[in-house]
Amino acid sequence: MNKQIKKKQIESLGAQLLVLQNNYTGLLISWIVSLVVIALIMIGIVYYIWRAGQQQSESGEAIPLRPARGYSYT
């Protein structure tokens, strides 16, 4: 009688551990996906800021070195 109870307890524990393993696997996958999404968003923000800086420096370089037609610097 005692062996049957122990066997049922062991089977029950095995089933509980399997459920926990599946839950933690799903949790781990969701954490990894979340971290990847956050990293992609941060890369996008940094790229956007970098491009805005690039365009600003390009517009500064686009200043003509000679005056427009009909005007002079003096």
TAGI-V144411 format. One record per helix or strand of 2 or more residues. SS is the DSSP state (~ for helix, > for strand). FROM is the first residue (numbers start at 0). TO is the last residue. If there is no record, write none. Layout:
SS_FROM_TO + SS_FROM_TO
This chain:
~_1_60
